[in-house]
Amino acid sequence: MALHHQLPIYKLASDLASLATDLIKNMPRDLKRTLGEKVLMECIDVTVLILRANVAQGRGKVPHIEQILERIQVIQLMLRLSVDKRLISTAQFARAVEITDSVGRQATGWKKHAATSPAA
């Protein structure tokens, strides 16, 4: 088992949290505390779920990975709202989507592998 901070998916999730931090800096104050913080907290939750999935054994990883996939969709939804309301630029949104798509693909592959692993 690799250390969680050595996993490519963890590095991407950390990049996403860092990007979210940068994105919320320029949001209006009223939305920074609501939408901006929610995006950042979801990103942090994704990194925590990656850690939990990494330490789980066999099929026990699957519930954590499913939560990762759900939270990635929530992040994409909130970022879509942010770009629609012109709180972030299209270029910033595109960068965030690249990262969320990559995390989603890796998590899906991890889920498939974990689902076929023997229970431990």
N, C-alpha and C positions, 0 to 999 in steps of 0.2 A: 504494500500500500504506500503510495506516494504521500508526502506531506501536502496538506491542502494548498499551501501557498506556492507549491511547485506545479500545480495543475494549470494547464492552459485556460480552462474555463474560469478558474479563480482569478487569473491575471486579467482576463477580459471583464469579469464582473467588477474587479477593482478599478479598471479603466472606466467602466460605465459609472461607477460611483464618483470617481474624480470628475468626469465630464458633467455629471448632474450637479456637482458642487459648483462648477464654473457656470453652468447655465442659470442657476437660481440667483447668482450674484446680481444680475441685471434685471431681474423681474421686479415689477412694482411691489412695494412693501406689503400691500394687502394680499397679494397672491403668493408672495415669497413664503409667507407663514403658512399658507394652506396648501396650494398645489405644489410649490417648490419643495417644501419639507416632505410632503408625501412621496414625491418622486425619489428624493434622496433616501428616505427610510425604506422604501421598497428595494432600492439598489443595495442598501446595507443588509436587508433581510435576505436577498439573493446570495450574498457572500457567506452569510451565516448558514444558510441552507446547503451551500456547497460544502462547507466544513462538516456539517452533520451527515450529509450523504457520503462523504469520503470516509468517515469513521464507522458508518453502519456496515453491517456484514450482509453479503448475498443479496437476497430480495428485499431486505430491510432498507436498501437505498432508494427503492422505487417511490415510496411516499414523499420523501424529501425532494426527489427529482421532479415529481409531478408538481409540487409546490413551487419549485424554481420556474417551471414552464408557465404556470399560472401567473406568477408575479412578473415575469418578463412581459406577458401580454398586458398586464395592468400598467406597467411602465410605458409600453408602447402607446397605450390608450391615452395616458396622461400627457405624454410628449406630443401626440397628435393634437390634443386639445390646446397645448401650449403653442404649437406652430399655427394652428387655426386662429388663435387669439393674438397672434403676433408677439408672443412673449419671448419666443426664441426664433432664430432665423431658420430658413429652409436648410442651409448648409449644416447648421448645428443639429437639426433634426435628422438629416441624412447620416451624419456621423454616428449619432446615437442608435439609429436603426441598424446600421452596419454591425455595431457591437451587439445589440440585442438579438439580431438574427444569428450571429455567430454563437452566442451563448445558447440560444434555443436549439440550434443544430447539434452542438456538442452535448447538451443535456438530453436531447432525444436519443442520440447514439448511446450515451451512458445508460439511459433508461432501458433501452433494448438489451444492452449487454447485461445489466443487472437483473433484468427479468428472466434471463435464461441461466443465470448463475445458480449453482446449488445453494439451498438454504443453509445458513450456518448457525 
